[in-house]
Amino acid sequence: MRKHVITGLLLLFSVALFAQAPPAPDPAAQAAEIKKVEFLVGEWSGEGWMDMPGGKRETFTSWEKVVKKVNGTALLVEGLHKSKATGEVVHETLAMLTYDPGAKNYSFRTALANGRAGNFTGSVPGENVFVWGMSSPRSQIRYTIKLNDKGEWFEVGEFSPNGETWRKFFEMTLRKVK
């Protein structure tokens, strides 16, 4: 008898767990949101600059490749920046951009060649504009990517100690090559 009671309780708890499971994702809705950032899809090259620790400004050439994956529900982003002065790699990244319907925002997961990685949130505040960033208790960093009037990928990175005053530390302009 005790065995039947325990089995019944286990069955009851497992049914309750499944009843509380989040709803299944809607790939069509996710793909519709990814369409808003499809302006990034393609192969891009150009140049830019970034402020380095110690106040030095590094100029670089850049290559970015963005492809649509998993039935249009994600973008895969590869990036490579090389120093104009030395030709050495100064930044290399692999990232995946998806839309989280539960949180109603974009998720931007990055992995860098230096071993660092992160999961950041993003938004689409206008047509052909994507903004993503990170916050800590003492500062904020945001990156804004948009197509300029020439159809170029124009990206700016900014830092703020308070969320009101912003200082640019990164700028890049890329032309679509494929």
N, CA, C and O atoms as a DFTB+ gen file, in Angstrom:
712 C
 N C O
     1  1       0.826      -1.197       0.000
     2  2       0.000       0.000       0.000
     3  2       0.869       1.259       0.000
     4  3       0.615       2.213      -0.735
     5  1       1.894       1.232       0.841
     6  2       2.783       2.390       0.939
     7  2       3.441       2.676      -0.414
     8  3       3.630       3.835      -0.782
     9  1       3.789       1.622      -1.148
    10  2       4.393       1.761      -2.474
    11  2       3.441       2.477      -3.434
    12  3       3.873       3.313      -4.227
    13  1       2.156       2.153      -3.363
    14  2       1.164       2.780      -4.235
    15  2       0.975       4.256      -3.894
    16  3       0.787       5.084      -4.785
    17  1       1.024       4.577      -2.619
    18  2       0.882       5.980      -2.192
    19  2       2.072       6.792      -2.694
    20  3       1.899       7.893      -3.217
    21  1       3.272       6.255      -2.536
    22  2       4.481       6.965      -2.991
    23  2       4.454       7.130      -4.507
    24  3       4.768       8.204      -5.021
    25  1       4.081       6.077      -5.220
    26  2       3.983       6.166      -6.679
    27  2       2.952       7.210      -7.089
    28  3       3.189       7.991      -8.010
    29  1       1.824       7.225      -6.417
    30  2       0.783       8.219      -6.714
    31  2       1.250       9.636      -6.459
    32  3       0.967      10.540      -7.245
    33  1       1.971       9.836      -5.350
    34  2       2.496      11.175      -5.046
    35  2       3.525      11.612      -6.086
    36  3       3.515      12.760      -6.531
    37  1       4.410      10.699      -6.470
    38  2       5.402      11.032      -7.501
    39  2       4.724      11.402      -8.813
    40  3       5.125      12.353      -9.484
    41  1       3.707      10.653      -9.168
    42  2       2.967      10.953     -10.390
    43  2       2.288      12.316     -10.296
    44  3       2.305      13.090     -11.253
    45  1       1.697      12.605      -9.153
    46  2       1.025      13.888      -8.944
    47  2       2.012      15.050      -9.048
    48  3       1.724      16.056      -9.696
    49  1       3.196      14.907      -8.398
    50  2       4.194      15.977      -8.447
    51  2       4.755      16.169      -9.852
    52  3       4.996      17.301     -10.271
    53  1       4.966      15.075     -10.585
    54  2       5.503      15.221     -11.941
    55  2       4.492      15.894     -12.860
    56  3       4.874      16.693     -13.715
    57  1       3.208      15.585     -12.698
    58  2       2.175      16.257     -13.499
    59  2       2.141      17.741     -13.156
    60  3       1.996      18.581     -14.045
    61  1       2.275      18.069     -11.873
    62  2       2.271      19.474     -11.449
    63  2       3.465      20.223     -12.031
    64  3       3.342      21.384     -12.421
    65  1       4.618      19.561     -12.090
    66  2       5.796      20.210     -12.674
    67  2       5.586      20.522     -14.149
    68  3       5.917      21.618     -14.601
    69  1       5.044      19.580     -14.898
    70  2       4.798      19.817     -16.318
    71  2       3.737      20.885     -16.533
    72  3       3.796      21.629     -17.512
    73  1       2.782      20.968     -15.641
    74  2       1.728      21.980     -15.761
    75  2       2.294      23.379     -15.576
    76  3       1.732      24.347     -16.087
    77  1       3.415      23.497     -14.843
    78  2       4.022      24.799     -14.589
    79  2       5.109      25.149     -15.597
    80  3       5.697      26.227     -15.508
    81  1       5.385      24.291     -16.530
    82  2       6.432      24.550     -17.517
    83  2       6.076      25.782     -18.345
    84  3       4.904      26.020     -18.637
    85  1       7.097      26.569     -18.723
    86  2       6.811      27.748     -19.547
    87  2       6.255      27.335     -20.903
    88  3       6.494      26.217     -21.359
    89  1       5.524      28.219     -21.540
    90  2       4.969      27.880     -22.850
    91  2       6.090      27.648     -23.868
    92  3       7.175      28.221     -23.761
    93  1       5.811      26.818     -24.829
    94  2       6.789      26.534     -25.879
    95  2       7.075      27.808     -26.664
    96  3       6.168      28.603     -26.907
    97  1       8.336      28.008     -27.063
    98  2       8.653      29.200     -27.842
    99  2       7.934      29.200     -29.189
   100  3       7.580      28.149     -29.723
   101  1       7.730      30.375     -29.713
   102  2       7.084      30.548     -31.015
   103  2       8.157      30.971     -32.015
   104  3       8.480      32.156     -32.097
   105  1       8.719      30.023     -32.783
   106  2       9.795      30.362     -33.714
   107  2       9.410      31.441     -34.724
   108  3      10.256      32.244     -35.117
   109  1       8.155      31.471     -35.146
   110  2       7.730      32.490     -36.116
   111  2       7.811      33.881     -35.495
   112  3       8.215      34.833     -36.162
   113  1       7.432      34.007     -34.232
   114  2       7.509      35.306     -33.550
   115  2       8.965      35.712     -33.342
   116  3       9.318      36.881     -33.497
   117  1       9.812      34.737     -32.988
   118  2      11.234      35.038     -32.817
   119  2      11.852      35.479     -34.145
   120  3      12.607      36.450     -34.184
   121  1      11.537      34.779     -35.220
   122  2      12.067      35.133     -36.542
   123  2      11.588      36.514     -36.971
   124  3      12.331      37.250     -37.620
   125  1      10.359      36.873     -36.618
   126  2       9.840      38.205     -36.963
   127  2      10.652      39.293     -36.270
   128  3      10.905      40.345     -36.856
   129  1      11.060      39.048     -35.033
   130  2      11.882      40.035     -34.324
   131  2      13.298      40.082     -34.888
   132  3      13.895      41.155     -34.971
   133  1      13.839      38.930     -35.275
   134  2      15.181      38.898     -35.868
   135  2      15.196      39.632     -37.206
   136  3      16.224      40.195     -37.582
   137  1      14.079      39.638     -37.929
   138  2      14.002      40.394     -39.197
   139  2      14.368      41.861     -38.986
   140  3      14.889      42.502     -39.899
   141  1      14.104      42.397     -37.803
   142  2      14.398      43.805     -37.517
   143  2      15.897      44.091     -37.464
   144  3      16.312      45.245     -37.577
   145  1      16.714      43.046     -37.293
   146  2      18.167      43.236     -37.266
   147  2      18.859      42.573     -38.461
   148  3      20.086      42.471     -38.496
   149  1      18.070      42.127     -39.433
   150  2      18.653      41.497     -40.622
   151  2      19.468      42.470     -41.472
   152  3      20.193      42.044     -42.371
   153  1      19.360      43.758     -41.200
   154  2      20.201      44.713     -41.934
   155  2      21.684      44.441     -41.683
   156  3      22.533      44.917     -42.437
   157  1      22.001      43.690     -40.643
   158  2      23.384      43.346     -40.324
   159  2      23.908      42.166     -41.140
   160  3      25.121      41.969     -41.221
   161  1      23.026      41.385     -41.742
   162  2      23.437      40.173     -42.455
   163  2      24.312      40.542     -43.652
   164  3      23.978      41.428     -44.439
   165  1      25.428      39.846     -43.767
   166  2      26.353      40.060     -44.875
   167  2      27.787      40.015     -44.391
   168  3      28.060      39.746     -43.222
   169  1      28.691      40.282     -45.310
   170  2      30.105      40.381     -44.980
   171  2      30.505      41.840     -45.129
   172  3      30.202      42.475     -46.139
   173  1      31.184      42.365     -44.123
   174  2      31.490      43.784     -44.028
   175  2      32.982      43.983     -43.771
   176  3      33.617      43.160     -43.111
   177  1      33.541      45.077     -44.293
   178  2      34.924      45.425     -43.954
   179  2      35.056      46.940     -43.898
   180  3      34.295      47.674     -44.527
   181  1      36.035      47.383     -43.133
   182  2      36.260      48.818     -42.980
   183  2      37.303      49.079     -41.921
   184  3      38.251      48.313     -41.754
   185  1      37.113      50.172     -41.210
   186  2      38.104      50.557     -40.208
   187  2      37.439      51.299     -39.063
   188  3      36.269      51.677     -39.123
   189  1      38.229      51.491     -38.023
   190  2      37.719      52.208     -36.865
   191  2      38.830      52.504     -35.880
   192  3      40.014      52.360     -36.187
   193  1      38.428      52.917     -34.696
   194  2      39.374      53.193     -33.618
   195  2      38.732      52.841     -32.281
   196  3      37.509      52.804     -32.144
   197  1      39.600      52.584     -31.293
   198  2      39.127      52.364     -29.932
   199  2      40.176      52.872     -28.959
   200  3      41.379      52.760     -29.194
   201  1      39.689      53.432     -27.863
   202  2      40.578      53.894     -26.810
   203  2      41.013      52.692     -25.988
   204  3      40.193      51.874     -25.571
   205  1      42.315      52.601     -25.762
   206  2      42.886      51.486     -25.014
   207  2      43.224      51.954     -23.597
   208  3      43.263      53.155     -23.332
   209  1      43.469      51.003     -22.686
   210  2      43.902      51.399     -21.340
   211  2      45.152      52.269     -21.421
   212  3      46.024      52.037     -22.259
   213  1      45.233      53.250     -20.567
   214  2      46.368      54.168     -20.583
   215  2      46.165      55.356     -21.501
   216  3      47.054      56.199     -21.624
   217  1      45.004      55.441     -22.153
   218  2      44.695      56.593     -22.985
   219  2      45.140      56.494     -24.429
   220  3      44.905      57.421     -25.203
   221  1      45.779      55.391     -24.819
   222  2      46.230      55.237     -26.202
   223  2      45.037      54.914     -27.101
   224  3      44.173      54.120     -26.728
   225  1      44.990      55.521     -28.267
   226  2      43.945      55.229     -29.251
   227  2      44.517      54.292     -30.304
   228  3      45.530      54.593     -30.937
   229  1      43.854      53.147     -30.486
   230  2      44.277      52.136     -31.455
   231  2      43.380      52.229     -32.678
   232  3      42.158      52.131     -32.562
   233  1      43.980      52.419     -33.855
   234  2      43.200      52.371     -35.095
   235  2      43.307      50.952     -35.647
   236  3      44.329      50.285     -35.489
   237  1      42.241      50.508     -36.291
   238  2      42.210      49.125     -36.742
   239  2      41.451      48.994     -38.052
   240  3      40.641      49.847     -38.417
   241  1      41.739      47.893     -38.751
   242  2      40.900      47.469     -39.870
   243  2      39.960      46.412     -39.303
   244  3      40.293      45.723     -38.340
   245  1      38.798      46.296     -39.905
   246  2      37.805      45.392     -39.343
   247  2      37.135      44.567     -40.424
   248  3      36.975      45.003     -41.564
   249  1      36.751      43.371     -40.036
   250  2      35.977      42.463     -40.871
   251  2      34.892      41.878     -39.986
   252  3      35.180      41.401     -38.888
   253  1      33.656      41.907     -40.443
   254  2      32.529      41.321     -39.712
   255  2      31.721      40.482     -40.698
   256  3      31.517      40.872     -41.848
   257  1      31.273      39.343     -40.233
   258  2      30.404      38.486     -41.041
   259  2      29.202      38.115     -40.183
   260  3      29.350      37.626     -39.063
   261  1      28.011      38.355     -40.723
   262  2      26.770      38.062     -40.004
   263  2      25.917      37.167     -40.895
   264  3      25.627      37.510     -42.041
   265  1      25.519      36.015     -40.354
   266  2      24.680      35.083     -41.104
   267  2      23.444      34.718     -40.286
   268  3      23.479      34.638     -39.059
   269  1      22.360      34.502     -41.012
   270  2      21.109      34.070     -40.394
   271  2      21.199      32.560     -40.185
   272  3      21.638      31.827     -41.073
   273  1      20.778      32.100     -39.001
   274  2      20.855      30.677     -38.668
   275  2      19.547      30.200     -38.050
   276  3      18.642      30.987     -37.773
   277  1      19.474      28.899     -37.844
   278  2      18.369      28.181     -37.204
   279  2      16.999      28.725     -37.592
   280  3      16.236      29.223     -36.764
   281  1      16.726      28.608     -38.875
   282  2      15.427      28.977     -39.435
   283  2      15.066      30.446     -39.196
   284  3      13.900      30.791     -39.004
   285  1      16.093      31.300     -39.212
   286  2      15.845      32.735     -39.076
   287  2      15.601      33.214     -37.665
   288  3      15.164      34.349     -37.472
   289  1      15.872      32.372     -36.652
   290  2      15.634      32.788     -35.268
   291  2      16.895      33.291     -34.571
   292  3      16.846      33.659     -33.397
   293  1      18.021      33.311     -35.278
   294  2      19.275      33.777     -34.679
   295  2      20.194      34.318     -35.761
   296  3      20.117      33.921     -36.923
   297  1      21.066      35.233     -35.354
   298  2      22.149      35.706     -36.209
   299  2      23.458      35.288     -35.559
   300  3      23.632      35.427     -34.348
   301  1      24.375      34.776     -36.367
   302  2      25.712      34.428     -35.914
   303  2      26.646      35.523     -36.413
   304  3      26.661      35.841     -37.602
   305  1      27.426      36.097     -35.502
   306  2      28.279      37.247     -35.814
   307  2      29.734      36.880     -35.547
   308  3      30.079      36.431     -34.454
   309  1      30.586      37.072     -36.554
   310  2      32.029      36.908     -36.388
   311  2      32.671      38.265     -36.610
   312  3      32.299      38.985     -37.536
   313  1      33.630      38.620     -35.768
   314  2      34.308      39.894     -35.938
   315  2      35.799      39.766     -35.712
   316  3      36.244      39.014     -34.845
   317  1      36.575      40.509     -36.502
   318  2      38.025      40.497     -36.379
   319  2      38.546      41.910     -36.645
   320  3      38.303      42.481     -37.708
   321  1      39.264      42.463     -35.670
   322  2      39.880      43.786     -35.809
   323  2      41.397      43.604     -35.703
   324  3      41.894      42.937     -34.795
   325  1      42.120      44.210     -36.650
   326  2      43.582      44.149     -36.633
   327  2      44.151      45.558     -36.560
   328  3      43.655      46.476     -37.215
   329  1      45.190      45.719     -35.762
   330  2      45.861      47.006     -35.613
   331  2      46.375      47.488     -36.961
   332  3      47.004      46.730     -37.699
   333  1      46.105      48.753     -37.279
   334  2      46.653      49.321     -38.520
   335  2      48.168      49.450     -38.421
   336  3      48.867      49.330     -39.427
   337  1      48.680      49.693     -37.219
   338  2      50.110      49.909     -37.033
   339  2      50.917      48.615     -37.133
   340  3      51.988      48.598     -37.741
   341  1      50.411      47.532     -36.541
   342  2      51.208      46.305     -36.458
   343  2      50.616      45.116     -37.207
   344  3      51.323      44.144     -37.471
   345  1      49.343      45.177     -37.551
   346  2      48.678      44.047     -38.185
   347  2      48.248      42.969     -37.207
   348  3      47.650      41.970     -37.606
   349  1      48.548      43.162     -35.925
   350  2      48.169      42.181     -34.908
   351  2      46.674      42.265     -34.613
   352  3      46.061      43.327     -34.723
   353  1      46.104      41.125     -34.236
   354  2      44.695      41.080     -33.852
   355  2      44.527      41.819     -32.525
   356  3      45.196      41.503     -31.541
   357  1      43.623      42.810     -32.506
   358  2      43.332      43.548     -31.273
   359  2      41.966      43.181     -30.704
   360  3      41.659      43.495     -29.554
   361  1      41.148      42.514     -31.517
   362  2      39.825      42.090     -31.041
   363  2      39.305      41.008     -31.977
   364  3      39.288      41.177     -33.196
   365  1      38.881      39.895     -31.388
   366  2      38.257      38.824     -32.167
   367  2      37.072      38.304     -31.368
   368  3      37.187      38.033     -30.173
   369  1      35.929      38.166     -32.039
   370  2      34.717      37.763     -31.331
   371  2      33.857      36.828     -32.164
   372  3      33.895      36.839     -33.394
   373  1      33.093      36.032     -31.467
   374  2      32.031      35.222     -32.048
   375  2      30.813      35.474     -31.171
   376  3      30.899      35.391     -29.945
   377  1      29.688      35.779     -31.788
   378  2      28.500      36.116     -31.000
   379  2      27.248      35.544     -31.648
   380  3      27.220      35.255     -32.844
   381  1      26.221      35.390     -30.834
   382  2      24.925      34.948     -31.329
   383  2      23.870      35.927     -30.825
   384  3      23.803      36.243     -29.637
   385  1      23.052      36.394     -31.755
   386  2      21.981      37.342     -31.446
   387  2      20.646      36.633     -31.619
   388  3      20.342      36.123     -32.697
   389  1      19.848      36.604     -30.553
   390  2      18.527      35.977     -30.581
   391  2      17.522      36.925     -29.940
   392  3      17.893      37.955     -29.377
   393  1      16.253      36.566     -30.031
   394  2      15.199      37.346     -29.378
   395  2      14.556      36.488     -28.300
   396  3      14.208      35.332     -28.539
   397  1      14.400      37.061     -27.116
   398  2      13.774      36.374     -25.986
   399  2      12.359      36.905     -25.821
   400  3      12.175      37.998     -25.285
   401  1      11.345      36.150     -26.274
   402  2       9.975      36.657     -26.194
   403  2       9.477      36.825     -24.760
   404  3       8.638      37.685     -24.495
   405  1       9.983      36.015     -23.837
   406  2       9.567      36.153     -22.439
   407  2      10.031      37.468     -21.840
   408  3       9.269      38.154     -21.159
   409  1      11.289      37.817     -22.097
   410  2      11.854      39.070     -21.581
   411  2      11.544      40.255     -22.493
   412  3      11.721      41.408     -22.101
   413  1      11.083      39.969     -23.707
   414  2      10.792      40.996     -24.712
   415  2      12.023      41.866     -25.017
   416  3      11.940      43.091     -25.101
   417  1      13.174      41.179     -25.178
   418  2      14.380      41.886     -25.595
   419  2      15.289      40.926     -26.363
   420  3      15.054      39.718     -26.413
   421  1      16.316      41.495     -26.949
   422  2      17.292      40.715     -27.695
   423  2      18.377      40.253     -26.736
   424  3      18.743      40.964     -25.800
   425  1      18.879      39.062     -26.981
   426  2      19.979      38.512     -26.203
   427  2      21.187      38.433     -27.128
   428  3      21.107      37.875     -28.222
   429  1      22.306      38.996     -26.680
   430  2      23.522      39.038     -27.478
   431  2      24.607      38.333     -26.671
   432  3      25.145      38.900     -25.719
   433  1      24.929      37.093     -27.051
   434  2      25.919      36.291     -26.337
   435  2      27.241      36.365     -27.084
   436  3      27.310      36.051     -28.273
   437  1      28.291      36.781     -26.383
   438  2      29.584      36.972     -27.027
   439  2      30.654      36.080     -26.406
   440  3      30.600      35.750     -25.222
   441  1      31.620      35.700     -27.225
   442  2      32.816      34.998     -26.777
   443  2      33.993      35.678     -27.463
   444  3      33.997      35.854     -28.681
   445  1      34.996      36.061     -26.667
   446  2      36.154      36.778     -27.192
   447  2      37.386      35.880     -27.204
   448  3      37.458      34.899     -26.463
   449  1      38.346      36.220     -28.044
   450  2      39.575      35.442     -28.155
   451  2      40.379      35.465     -26.857
   452  3      41.170      34.555     -26.610
   453  1      40.191      36.492     -26.024
   454  2      40.929      36.578     -24.764
   455  2      40.295      35.740     -23.654
   456  3      40.735      35.793     -22.505
   457  1      39.257      34.963     -23.996
   458  2      38.615      34.097     -23.020
   459  2      37.404      34.696     -22.336
   460  3      36.661      33.985     -21.659
   461  1      37.196      35.974     -22.499
   462  2      36.024      36.605     -21.887
   463  2      34.773      36.264     -22.681
   464  3      34.827      35.995     -23.881
   465  1      33.648      36.281     -21.982
   466  2      32.362      36.007     -22.618
   467  2      31.296      36.786     -21.865
   468  3      31.499      37.192     -20.721
   469  1      30.170      36.987     -22.510
   470  2      29.089      37.693     -21.834
   471  2      27.759      37.453     -22.502
   472  3      27.685      37.011     -23.649
   473  1      26.712      37.752     -21.766
   474  2      25.350      37.692     -22.282
   475  2      24.736      39.057     -22.017
   476  3      24.538      39.440     -20.865
   477  1      24.438      39.783     -23.072
   478  2      23.992      41.167     -22.961
   479  2      22.600      41.328     -23.560
   480  3      22.180      40.532     -24.399
   481  1      21.901      42.349     -23.127
   482  2      20.576      42.614     -23.683
   483  2      20.671      43.709     -24.733
   484  3      21.559      44.560     -24.693
   485  1      19.738      43.666     -25.671
   486  2      19.714      44.651     -26.738
   487  2      18.304      45.062     -27.074
   488  3      17.329      44.476     -26.605
   489  1      18.220      46.099     -27.911
   490  2      16.917      46.603     -28.351
   491  2      17.043      47.167     -29.759
   492  3      18.142      47.406     -30.259
   493  1      15.895      47.370     -30.379
   494  2      15.814      47.982     -31.707
   495  2      14.980      49.248     -31.548
   496  3      13.757      49.204     -31.681
   497  1      15.639      50.392     -31.263
   498  2      14.886      51.624     -31.024
   499  2      14.377      52.313     -32.284
   500  3      13.605      53.268     -32.197
   501  1      14.802      51.840     -33.455
   502  2      14.363      52.430     -34.714
   503  2      14.741      51.526     -35.868
   504  3      15.387      50.495     -35.679
   505  1      14.336      51.918     -37.065
   506  2      14.641      51.116     -38.241
   507  2      16.139      51.108     -38.500
   508  3      16.784      52.156     -38.502
   509  1      16.691      49.911     -38.721
   510  2      18.114      49.714     -39.006
   511  2      19.017      50.243     -37.897
   512  3      20.082      50.802     -38.159
   513  1      18.574      50.059     -36.654
   514  2      19.357      50.450     -35.481
   515  2      19.281      49.321     -34.458
   516  3      18.196      48.829     -34.147
   517  1      20.438      48.915     -33.937
   518  2      20.490      47.930     -32.855
   519  2      21.391      48.481     -31.764
   520  3      22.510      48.917     -32.037
   521  1      20.904      48.461     -30.526
   522  2      21.658      48.951     -29.373
   523  2      21.786      47.808     -28.373
   524  3      20.802      47.146     -28.042
   525  1      22.996      47.587     -27.901
   526  2      23.212      46.586     -26.857
   527  2      24.227      47.126     -25.865
   528  3      24.999      48.031     -26.185
   529  1      24.223      46.574     -24.671
   530  2      25.161      47.080     -23.695
   531  2      25.164      46.300     -22.405
   532  3      24.585      45.220     -22.286
   533  1      25.848      46.900     -21.436
   534  2      26.008      46.273     -20.128
   535  2      26.028      47.340     -19.050
   536  3      26.393      48.490     -19.295
   537  1      25.633      46.939     -17.861
   538  2      25.601      47.861     -16.728
   539  2      26.243      47.208     -15.524
   540  3      26.185      45.991     -15.346
   541  1      26.853      48.037     -14.706
   542  2      27.332      47.618     -13.394
   543  2      26.834      48.683     -12.419
   544  3      26.305      49.706     -12.853
   545  1      26.988      48.471     -11.139
   546  2      26.515      49.502     -10.205
   547  2      27.200      50.860     -10.404
   548  3      26.646      51.892     -10.024
   549  1      28.405      50.865     -10.999
   550  2      29.148      52.121     -11.124
   551  2      29.235      52.689     -12.531
   552  3      29.724      53.806     -12.704
   553  1      28.774      51.955     -13.551
   554  2      28.907      52.482     -14.914
   555  2      28.008      51.730     -15.886
   556  3      27.417      50.701     -15.560
   557  1      27.928      52.286     -17.098
   558  2      27.189      51.655     -18.189
   559  2      28.011      51.767     -19.467
   560  3      28.731      52.743     -19.680
   561  1      27.889      50.754     -20.305
   562  2      28.509      50.777     -21.633
   563  2      27.421      50.417     -22.626
   564  3      26.641      49.492     -22.401
   565  1      27.375      51.155     -23.727
   566  2      26.405      50.825     -24.771
   567  2      27.084      50.921     -26.134
   568  3      27.973      51.741     -26.364
   569  1      26.626      50.049     -27.021
   570  2      27.061      50.060     -28.414
   571  2      25.824      50.295     -29.268
   572  3      24.790      49.656     -29.073
   573  1      25.940      51.210     -30.208
   574  2      24.849      51.501     -31.133
   575  2      25.335      51.199     -32.542
   576  3      26.319      51.777     -33.005
   577  1      24.642      50.292     -33.221
   578  2      24.956      49.936     -34.606
   579  2      23.791      50.411     -35.457
   580  3      22.632      50.116     -35.167
   581  1      24.114      51.154     -36.515
   582  2      23.048      51.587     -37.425
   583  2      23.589      51.671     -38.836
   584  3      24.797      51.773     -39.055
   585  1      22.675      51.628     -39.785
   586  2      23.056      51.897     -41.169
   587  2      23.030      53.402     -41.354
   588  3      22.038      54.057     -41.034
   589  1      24.132      53.954     -41.874
   590  2      24.147      55.396     -42.138
   591  2      23.528      55.679     -43.509
   592  3      23.026      54.768     -44.169
   593  1      23.566      56.936     -43.931
   594  2      22.951      57.341     -45.203
   595  2      23.561      56.637     -46.415
   596  3      22.912      56.519     -47.455
   597  1      24.808      56.169     -46.285
   598  2      25.483      55.480     -47.391
   599  2      25.243      53.967     -47.355
   600  3      25.778      53.239     -48.191
   601  1      24.446      53.489     -46.394
   602  2      24.213      52.057     -46.252
   603  2      25.356      51.337     -45.561
   604  3      25.466      50.114     -45.648
   605  1      26.215      52.094     -44.871
   606  2      27.348      51.516     -44.162
   607  2      26.952      51.159     -42.725
   608  3      26.062      51.770     -42.134
   609  1      27.637      50.158     -42.191
   610  2      27.507      49.771     -40.781
   611  2      28.293      50.804     -39.997
   612  3      29.517      50.866     -40.111
   613  1      27.622      51.602     -39.218
   614  2      28.277      52.607     -38.385
   615  2      28.014      52.243     -36.932
   616  3      26.864      52.160     -36.501
   617  1      29.088      52.027     -36.179
   618  2      28.953      51.589     -34.786
   619  2      29.742      52.503     -33.867
   620  3      30.872      52.891     -34.163
   621  1      29.122      52.836     -32.750
   622  2      29.742      53.678     -31.732
   623  2      29.630      52.963     -30.393
   624  3      28.573      52.428     -30.058
   625  1      30.720      52.955     -29.627
   626  2      30.709      52.458     -28.253
   627  2      30.868      53.631     -27.314
   628  3      31.713      54.500     -27.529
   629  1      30.048      53.658     -26.261
   630  2      30.077      54.778     -25.320
   631  2      30.080      54.271     -23.880
   632  3      29.537      53.209     -23.577
   633  1      30.703      55.057     -23.002
   634  2      30.799      54.751     -21.576
   635  2      30.138      55.869     -20.785
   636  3      30.261      57.043     -21.132
   637  1      29.437      55.498     -19.723
   638  2      28.824      56.497     -18.844
   639  2      28.990      56.081     -17.385
   640  3      28.722      54.934     -17.027
   641  1      29.434      57.015     -16.544
   642  2      29.505      56.699     -15.116
   643  2      28.147      56.802     -14.421
   644  3      27.968      56.284     -13.319
   645  1      27.182      57.479     -15.075
   646  2      25.913      57.771     -14.393
   647  2      24.664      57.551     -15.252
   648  3      23.553      57.765     -14.769
   649  1      24.816      57.131     -16.507
   650  2      23.671      56.929     -17.388
   651  2      23.164      58.203     -18.038
   652  3      22.193      58.167     -18.794
   653  1      23.805      59.327     -17.757
   654  2      23.392      60.614     -18.330
   655  2      24.466      61.223     -19.221
   656  3      24.162      61.724     -20.303
   657  1      25.708      61.184     -18.782
   658  2      26.828      61.729     -19.534
   659  2      27.564      60.567     -20.198
   660  3      27.971      59.616     -19.530
   661  1      27.732      60.655     -21.525
   662  2      28.344      59.564     -22.274
   663  2      29.623      60.033     -22.950
   664  3      29.689      61.154     -23.455
   665  1      30.656      59.161     -22.960
   666  2      31.921      59.443     -23.632
   667  2      32.189      58.330     -24.644
   668  3      32.159      57.147     -24.305
   669  1      32.451      58.724     -25.882
   670  2      32.717      57.754     -26.949
   671  2      34.127      57.184     -26.772
   672  3      35.088      57.930     -26.584
   673  1      34.239      55.846     -26.834
   674  2      35.541      55.189     -26.743
   675  2      35.801      54.261     -27.933
   676  3      36.865      53.650     -28.029
   677  1      34.818      54.160     -28.841
   678  2      34.924      53.229     -29.966
   679  2      34.095      53.767     -31.114
   680  3      32.983      54.256     -30.915
   681  1      34.647      53.673     -32.331
   682  2      33.884      54.027     -33.528
   683  2      34.366      53.158     -34.681
   684  3      35.563      52.903     -34.822
   685  1      33.427      52.707     -35.501
   686  2      33.764      51.828     -36.619
   687  2      32.788      52.071     -37.766
   688  3      31.585      52.220     -37.551
   689  1      33.322      52.109     -38.986
   690  2      32.497      52.228     -40.189
   691  2      32.886      51.103     -41.144
   692  3      34.053      50.950     -41.504
   693  1      31.885      50.318     -41.547
   694  2      32.123      49.174     -42.425
   695  2      31.261      49.275     -43.671
   696  3      30.135      49.771     -43.625
   697  1      31.804      48.800     -44.785
   698  2      31.059      48.731     -46.035
   699  2      30.741      47.272     -46.330
   700  3      31.549      46.381     -46.068
   701  1      29.568      47.043     -46.873
   702  2      29.152      45.672     -47.192
   703  2      29.918      45.200     -48.422
   704  3      29.910      45.867     -49.456
   705  1      30.578      44.050     -48.309
   706  2      31.337      43.502     -49.434
   707  2      30.658      42.270     -50.024
   708  3      30.967      41.885     -51.152
   709  1      29.746      41.647     -49.296
   710  2      28.985      40.487     -49.793
   711  2      27.618      40.491     -49.169
   712  3      26.810      39.604     -49.446
